[in-house]
Amino acid sequence: MSEQQRKNRQSLVGEVTSRSGDKSVKVSYFYKSPHPKYLKEVKRRTVFHAHDEGNSCAVGDRVEIAETRPFSRTKRWRIVSVLQKAVIA
């Protein structure tokens, strides 16, 4: 893969919400967008299925994900790095 292709890939920061299987996690991406009529900021969430090669993520971790080739029917993202580990009470 060339450097130009790597630059064009989208990258997001989200929170791991589920360990859905071996080498798989669900990552929630939270954002705000204006309501179409009232223009108030509304909280939104998108859930991405991501590939976790080393099984290094736990629920609650803050991670960076990037677009990649399809790993399965739903997995189109991969874990780039773990930015912050979850605090265990």
C-alpha positions in Angstrom: 0.0 0.0 0.0 1.4 3.4 -0.9 1.7 6.3 1.4 -0.9 8.3 -0.5 -3.5 5.5 0.0 -2.7 5.4 3.7 -3.3 9.2 4.0 -6.7 9.0 2.4 -8.1 6.5 4.9 -10.5 7.9 7.5 -9.5 7.7 11.2 -11.7 8.1 14.2 -11.5 8.0 18.0 -14.1 6.1 19.9 -14.8 3.9 22.9 -14.9 0.1 23.0 -18.4 -1.0 24.1 -18.3 -4.7 23.5 -15.8 -7.6 22.9 -18.0 -9.3 20.3 -15.7 -12.3 19.7 -12.1 -13.3 19.1 -10.2 -10.4 17.6 -13.3 -8.3 17.3 -14.6 -5.3 19.1 -17.5 -2.9 18.8 -16.4 0.8 19.0 -19.0 3.6 19.6 -18.2 6.9 17.9 -20.1 9.8 19.6 -20.7 13.1 17.8 -23.1 16.0 17.8 -25.1 17.4 14.9 -27.8 20.1 14.7 -31.4 19.1 14.7 -32.9 19.6 11.2 -35.8 21.9 12.4 -34.8 23.3 15.8 -31.0 23.5 15.2 -30.2 22.4 18.8 -27.1 20.2 19.1 -28.2 16.5 19.3 -25.9 13.7 20.5 -25.5 10.9 18.1 -23.7 7.6 18.1 -22.4 5.2 15.4 -21.2 1.7 16.2 -18.3 0.3 14.2 -17.1 -3.3 14.2 -13.3 -3.3 14.3 -10.5 -5.9 14.0 -8.3 -6.2 17.1 -5.4 -8.4 16.1 -3.8 -8.8 19.5 -7.0 -8.9 21.6 -5.5 -5.9 23.5 -8.7 -3.9 24.0 -11.1 -4.1 26.9 -14.6 -2.6 27.4 -14.3 1.1 28.2 -10.9 1.7 26.4 -10.5 4.8 24.2 -9.1 3.7 20.9 -8.2 5.0 17.5 -9.7 3.1 14.5 -8.9 3.4 10.8 -10.7 2.2 7.6 -9.3 -0.9 6.1 -10.2 -3.7 3.7 -13.1 -5.9 4.7 -12.2 -8.5 7.3 -15.7 -10.0 7.4 -19.3 -9.1 6.5 -19.4 -6.3 9.1 -15.8 -5.5 10.0 -14.4 -2.7 7.9 -12.3 -1.0 10.5 -9.2 -1.9 12.5 -7.7 -0.8 15.8 -4.7 1.5 15.3 -3.8 2.2 18.9 -5.2 2.2 22.4 -5.2 5.8 23.6 -6.5 5.3 27.1 -7.1 2.1 29.1 -10.4 1.8 31.0 -10.4 2.6 34.7 -11.4 -0.5 36.7 -13.3 0.4 39.9 
